[in-house]
Amino acid sequence: MLVIGNHVSPYARKVLVALDLKGLDYEVDPIVPFYGTDAFTRVSPLRRIPVLIDGDLVLNDSTVICEYLDEAYPEPPLMPRSPADRARARWLEEYADSRLGDLIIWRLFYARIVGPRVFKTVPDEAAIAQVTDVELPAALDWIEARAPDEGFLFGNLCTADISYAAFFRNALLAGWRIDPARWPRTAAWVARVEAVPAFATSIRYEQAIVGARGHERADAMRAAGARISATSFGDATPKGSIMLR
Ligand SMILES: N[C@@H](CCC(=O)N[C@@H](CS)C(=O)NCC(=O)O)C(=O)O
């Protein structure tokens, strides 16, 4: 199997952690999506990571990919068992993917890190403060009421747990940390997810590539021990983003 994507994307990280939890063999093409080639557009029409290629199956969207992995490779399961809990897990994952995606990825991480580095944009500090001081704390209040006292959301680790911990890594990379005095259950739960070996591995790769430029990431990940694909869907110069246009 091939994953196009890298551990600095919370969506790609979710898939990479799921693959490791299931002990599956895969290679990574750790491109930054804005640098994708025309071949990347053919496998990812929104020019987004992650993409999973399993034989002749090409899949987009981290949630779709994780559900496929869980059905095709059921052990260990990454969804709870009962239909009601499965539905709850999907909603919690969706909240993370859409609300935390909007706040942490588009309005914080992209504004502070990706935009200035890739597109030479200047951060709008007032817009960032609205996220860090108002909207993200409100989202944390909502999450805190649902965070588990111990263990994970539904007993065993599931995709939704991975999703939350993945977004909070990007918040941290952009300088925002969960305050354990204000959101103690969330802080402790996210720390438990980060300590799961497959997630801890993803942090090691994240640290290896976070400072590297797009075209240096494959070498940085190879040096850290990852299996990197021989060919790449990435280019040397950015082509742009549907979202940031
Ligand atoms: N719903 C998608 C979202 C994927 C996504 O937005 N990925 C970001 C990286 S964090 C991306 O590829 N952005 C490139 C762009 O929008 O131009 C999923 O769950 O996979």
The ligand as an SDF file (V2000), in Angstrom:
LIG
                    3D

 20 19  0  0  0  0  0  0  0  0999 V2000
  -11.5470   15.7680    4.5510 N   0  0  0  0  0  0  0  0  0  0  0  0
  -10.1870   15.5220    4.1320 C   0  0  0  0  0  0  0  0  0  0  0  0
   -9.3580   16.7630    4.4190 C   0  0  0  0  0  0  0  0  0  0  0  0
   -7.9090   16.5900    3.9440 C   0  0  0  0  0  0  0  0  0  0  0  0
   -7.1560   17.9270    3.9580 C   0  0  0  0  0  0  0  0  0  0  0  0
   -7.7320   19.0160    4.0340 O   0  0  0  0  0  0  0  0  0  0  0  0
   -5.8150   17.8290    3.8830 N   0  0  0  0  0  0  0  0  0  0  0  0
   -4.9940   19.0240    3.8380 C   0  0  0  0  0  0  0  0  0  0  0  0
   -3.6770   18.7950    4.5760 C   0  0  0  0  0  0  0  0  0  0  0  0
   -3.8860   18.9660    6.3020 S   0  0  0  0  0  0  0  0  0  0  0  0
   -4.6290   19.3050    2.4010 C   0  0  0  0  0  0  0  0  0  0  0  0
   -4.2740   18.4070    1.6740 O   0  0  0  0  0  0  0  0  0  0  0  0
   -4.6960   20.5890    2.0130 N   0  0  0  0  0  0  0  0  0  0  0  0
   -4.2930   21.0270    0.7160 C   0  0  0  0  0  0  0  0  0  0  0  0
   -5.2210   22.0160    0.1230 C   0  0  0  0  0  0  0  0  0  0  0  0
   -6.3690   22.1300    0.5940 O   0  0  0  0  0  0  0  0  0  0  0  0
   -4.8310   22.6660   -0.8480 O   0  0  0  0  0  0  0  0  0  0  0  0
   -9.6600   14.2750    4.8720 C   0  0  0  0  0  0  0  0  0  0  0  0
  -10.2170   13.9030    5.9040 O   0  0  0  0  0  0  0  0  0  0  0  0
   -8.7220   13.6400    4.3540 O   0  0  0  0  0  0  0  0  0  0  0  0
  1  2  1  0
  2  3  1  0
  2 18  1  0
  3  4  1  0
  4  5  1  0
  5  6  2  0
  5  7  1  0
  7  8  1  0
  8  9  1  0
  8 11  1  0
  9 10  1  0
 11 12  2  0
 11 13  1  0
 13 14  1  0
 14 15  1  0
 15 16  2  0
 15 17  1  0
 18 19  2  0
 18 20  1  0
M  END
$$$$
